[in-house]
Amino acid sequence: MKNPSQVLDSFSQQVGDTPMQRITNGSASGIIWAKCEWHNPTGSVKDRAAIAMVSEVLRQQDDLTNLHILEYSGGNLGLSLATICHMMGVKLTLVLSASSPLSLLNKLHALRAQVVLVDATQGFGGVIQHAIEMARDNSDFTFLYQHRNPANVMAHTDGTGTEILKQMSGRPIDAWVAAAGSGGTLAGVYDAMIQVYPDVALHMVMPTEMPYGTPVPANPKKRFAGSGGLGMGIKQHFIEAREPHITREWNFSYEETLRAMRIFFEETGIQIGTSAAANLLAAQKAAIQLGPQANVVTIFPDQGWPEEWVDANALTLDDWRPVIRET
């Protein structure tokens, strides 16, 4: 049998120390620094949270013979967990929306993850609730529960945030811009930054289709990946605890993020996903507000699913004008 701890340690050594991309978009705007997380083994920032949460499970459990991990995912975390669990020889059940990309589902099948699909009309809140009920009804599962798992935040305080501070080489950070997601990245990096820059502004990015804390029920509308309100007024736990520090929430539609993906690729030759595009749009606005001396830091979680690029490439950009310049 494989030694799970050794396998996880080996995988962990490949995660992190991802590069920062410097972006400018005009002399009146501050500089944007984007941390490019597709350089992680499975191609996304979620490798960090996956390692942290699974490491905590291994630390707490002596007998791993019958370990069966349960978690829900909007996409990237599922792929990270499936890769890690497959390498360790550990059972994994993932709860996802039925609207999940086929490319993701095919990868999860190849990695032998058990997948439970929830009706897309229930939204991501419904996916979370289904996983909670499965964990309640079956004590054989070890439920990670990313929205409440402290390891999710610490992965970014000790990892992502600390790396960013080092890579900025003493340059002051005026704003941190990130999509909400589970709250782990947004909160964890912010917690690291305020230790050095207590006045750093916190900008949260959310989809127009389902803003943070929205009172409306869940809906199956397409939105940028890895984020979104949970519906019925429910708020992400890690974000709610930091609400007083949020400077502004920015909202962007799925089509706006697709357009930004296309434009950024046309101008730089770099592919980014919809969540990265949403972060870029918000970072641009924050950088303009703060002025040319400002440093605005954001994160590019991944390079996008193939299905996102199909949608992005279907757009007409007749009115396209260069607005982003790489330096």
C-alpha positions in Angstrom: 0.0 0.0 0.0 1.2 3.5 -0.8 2.3 5.7 2.1 -0.2 8.6 1.9 1.9 11.0 3.8 4.9 10.4 1.6 2.8 10.8 -1.5 1.3 14.0 -0.2 4.7 15.4 0.7 6.0 14.7 -2.8 3.0 16.4 -4.3 3.3 19.4 -2.0 6.9 20.1 -3.1 5.5 20.8 -6.6 3.0 23.4 -5.3 3.5 27.1 -4.8 6.2 29.6 -5.7 4.1 30.5 -8.7 5.2 33.6 -10.6 3.7 37.1 -10.5 2.7 38.8 -13.7 3.1 42.6 -13.9 0.3 44.4 -15.9 -0.2 48.0 -16.7 -3.1 49.7 -18.5 -2.3 53.3 -18.9 -0.2 56.0 -17.3 -3.0 57.2 -15.0 -3.5 53.8 -13.5 -1.6 51.9 -10.8 0.3 48.7 -11.5 -1.5 45.3 -11.3 0.4 42.3 -10.0 -1.3 39.0 -10.7 -0.2 35.7 -9.2 -0.4 33.0 -11.8 -1.7 29.8 -10.2 -1.9 27.6 -13.2 1.7 26.7 -12.6 0.6 24.3 -9.8 0.5 20.6 -10.7 -3.2 20.3 -11.6 -3.3 23.8 -13.1 -5.0 25.9 -10.4 -4.8 27.6 -7.0 -7.0 24.8 -5.5 -4.0 22.6 -5.2 -3.0 24.6 -2.1 -6.3 24.2 -0.3 -6.5 20.5 -1.2 -3.1 19.8 0.2 -3.8 21.7 3.4 -7.1 20.0 4.1 -5.9 16.5 3.3 -2.8 17.0 5.3 -4.9 17.9 8.3 -6.9 14.7 7.8 -3.7 12.6 7.7 -2.5 14.4 10.9 -5.6 13.6 12.8 -6.3 10.0 11.7 -3.9 7.1 12.6 -5.7 4.4 10.7 -6.0 5.4 7.0 -7.0 1.9 5.8 -10.7 2.8 5.3 -10.3 6.5 4.7 -13.0 7.8 2.4 -12.9 11.6 1.8 -16.1 13.5 0.9 -16.1 17.0 -0.5 -18.1 19.2 -2.9 -16.6 21.3 -5.6 -17.3 23.9 -8.3 -14.5 22.4 -10.4 -10.8 23.0 -9.7 -10.8 21.7 -6.1 -12.4 18.5 -7.3 -9.6 17.9 -9.8 -7.0 18.7 -7.1 -8.5 16.3 -4.6 -9.1 13.6 -7.2 -5.4 13.8 -8.3 -4.1 13.6 -4.8 -6.4 10.9 -3.6 -5.7 8.8 -6.7 -2.0 9.1 -6.0 -2.4 8.2 -2.4 -4.8 5.3 -3.1 -7.5 6.9 -1.0 -11.3 6.8 -1.8 -12.9 10.0 -2.8 -16.5 11.0 -3.4 -17.2 14.4 -4.9 -20.5 16.3 -5.1 -20.8 18.6 -8.1 -23.4 20.4 -10.0 -24.9 18.6 -13.0 -23.8 21.7 -15.0 -20.1 20.9 -14.4 -17.8 20.9 -17.5 -17.7 17.6 -19.3 -13.9 18.0 -19.5 -13.8 18.0 -15.7 -16.1 15.0 -15.3 -14.0 13.0 -17.8 -10.8 13.8 -15.8 -12.5 12.8 -12.5 -13.7 9.5 -14.0 -10.1 8.8 -15.2 -8.9 9.4 -11.7 -11.5 7.0 -10.3 -13.3 9.6 -8.1 -16.9 8.8 -7.3 -19.0 11.7 -8.5 -22.5 12.6 -7.3 -24.3 15.2 -9.5 -26.8 17.6 -8.1 -29.6 19.2 -10.2 -28.1 22.5 -11.6 -31.3 24.4 -10.6 -30.3 24.0 -7.0 -27.2 26.1 -7.5 -23.9 25.7 -5.6 -25.8 26.1 -2.3 -27.7 23.0 -3.2 -24.4 21.2 -3.9 -23.0 22.1 -0.5 -26.2 21.1 1.2 -26.3 17.7 -0.5 -22.7 17.0 0.7 -23.6 18.1 4.2 -26.5 15.6 4.2 -24.3 12.8 2.8 -21.8 13.4 5.6 -24.5 13.4 8.2 -26.1 10.2 7.0 -22.9 8.2 6.6 -20.2 8.3 9.3 -17.8 6.4 7.1 -17.1 9.7 5.2 -14.4 12.1 6.2 -15.9 15.4 5.1 -13.5 18.3 4.3 -16.2 21.1 4.2 -14.0 23.7 2.6 -16.3 26.6 3.5 -15.7 25.9 7.2 -12.3 24.3 7.2 -9.6 26.5 8.8 -6.9 24.7 6.8 -8.5 26.3 3.6 -7.6 29.8 4.9 -4.2 28.9 6.4 -3.1 27.4 3.1 -3.2 31.0 1.7 -2.0 32.8 4.8 1.1 30.7 5.1 1.5 29.9 1.4 0.0 32.2 -1.2 0.0 35.4 0.9 3.5 34.9 2.3 4.8 34.2 -1.3 3.2 37.4 -2.6 4.8 39.5 0.1 8.2 38.1 -0.7 7.7 38.5 -4.4 6.7 42.1 -4.1 10.2 42.8 -2.7 9.2 45.6 -0.3 6.8 47.3 -2.8 3.9 48.6 -0.8 0.6 46.8 -1.5 -2.4 49.2 -1.7 -5.2 46.7 -2.6 -5.8 43.0 -2.7 -8.4 41.9 -5.3 -9.9 38.4 -5.4 -13.1 36.5 -6.2 -15.0 35.3 -3.2 -15.1 31.5 -3.9 -15.2 29.7 -0.6 -13.4 32.6 1.0 -10.2 30.7 1.6 -8.0 32.6 -0.9 -9.5 36.0 -0.4 -9.4 35.8 3.4 -6.1 33.9 3.8 -4.0 36.2 1.6 -5.7 39.3 3.2 -4.8 38.0 6.6 -1.1 37.7 5.5 -1.1 41.1 3.9 -2.5 43.1 6.9 0.3 41.9 9.1 2.7 44.0 6.9 0.3 46.5 5.4 -2.6 47.1 7.8 -4.2 49.6 5.5 -4.4 47.4 2.4 -7.8 47.7 0.8 -9.8 44.5 0.3 -11.8 44.2 -3.0 -14.1 41.3 -3.4 -15.2 40.1 -6.9 -18.5 38.3 -7.5 -20.7 37.4 -10.5 -23.6 39.6 -11.5 -25.7 36.5 -11.8 -25.3 35.6 -8.1 -23.7 38.4 -5.9 -22.4 37.9 -2.4 -25.2 37.3 0.2 -27.9 37.6 -2.4 -31.4 37.0 -1.0 -32.7 35.5 -4.2 -32.9 31.7 -4.6 -30.2 29.8 -6.5 -30.3 29.8 -10.3 -28.6 27.8 -13.0 -27.3 30.8 -15.0 -23.8 30.6 -16.3 -21.3 32.7 -14.3 -17.6 33.1 -14.0 -15.9 30.0 -12.5 -15.3 29.3 -8.8 -17.4 32.0 -7.3 -20.9 33.1 -6.6 -23.5 33.8 -3.9 -25.1 30.9 -2.2 -28.6 32.3 -2.4 -31.3 32.9 0.2 -29.0 35.4 2.1 -26.5 32.7 3.0 -22.9 34.1 3.2 -19.5 32.5 2.9 -18.3 32.0 6.5 -14.7 33.2 6.1 -15.9 36.3 4.2 -18.7 37.2 6.6 -16.1 37.3 9.4 -14.1 39.9 7.4 -17.0 42.0 6.0 -16.1 45.2 7.9 -12.8 45.2 6.1 -14.2 44.9 2.5 -13.6 48.2 0.7 -15.8 47.3 -2.3 -17.6 44.4 -4.1 -17.2 44.3 -7.8 -19.7 42.4 -10.0 -19.1 41.1 -13.5 -21.3 39.0 -15.8 -20.2 35.8 -17.5 -20.1 37.6 -20.9 -17.9 40.4 -19.5 -15.4 37.9 -18.2 -15.4 35.9 -21.4 -14.7 39.1 -23.3 -11.9 40.0 -20.9 -10.4 36.5 -21.4 -10.3 37.1 -25.2 -8.9 40.6 -25.0 -6.1 39.6 -22.5 -5.1 36.7 -24.7 -5.1 38.9 -27.9 -2.9 41.4 -26.2 -0.5 39.2 -24.2 -0.7 35.6 -25.6 -1.6 34.4 -22.1 -4.7 32.4 -21.5 -6.7 33.1 -18.3 -10.0 31.6 -17.1 -13.2 33.5 -16.3 -12.4 33.9 -12.6 -9.0 35.4 -13.4 -10.7 37.7 -16.0 -13.1 38.9 -13.3 -10.2 39.6 -11.0 -8.4 41.5 -13.7 -11.4 43.7 -14.5 -11.8 44.6 -10.8 -8.1 45.1 -10.4 -8.1 47.5 -13.4 -10.9 49.6 -11.8 -9.2 49.6 -8.4 -5.8 50.6 -10.0 -7.5 53.5 -11.8 -9.1 54.7 -8.6 -5.9 54.5 -6.6 -3.7 56.2 -9.2 -0.3 55.7 -10.9 1.7 55.1 -7.7 -0.5 52.3 -6.5 0.3 48.5 -6.5 -2.8 46.4 -6.8 -2.4 42.6 -6.3 -4.7 40.0 -7.6 -4.7 36.3 -8.5 -5.2 34.4 -11.7 -6.6 31.0 -10.4 -6.3 29.1 -13.6 -6.3 29.3 -17.4 -9.9 28.3 -17.9 -11.9 25.2 -18.8 -12.1 24.2 -22.5 -15.8 24.9 -22.3 -15.1 28.5 -21.2 -12.9 29.0 -24.2 -15.5 27.7 -26.5 -17.9 30.4 -25.2 -15.2 33.1 -25.3 -14.2 32.3 -28.9 -17.8 32.5 -29.9 -17.9 36.2 -29.0 -17.5 38.8 -31.7 -15.0 41.5 -30.8 -15.8 44.0 -33.5 -15.7 46.9 -30.9 -12.5 45.6 -29.4 -9.9 48.2 -28.4 -6.6 47.5 -26.7 -6.8 48.4 -23.0 -4.3 46.1 -21.4 -0.6 46.3 -22.0 2.0 43.9 -20.5 5.3 45.3 -19.4 
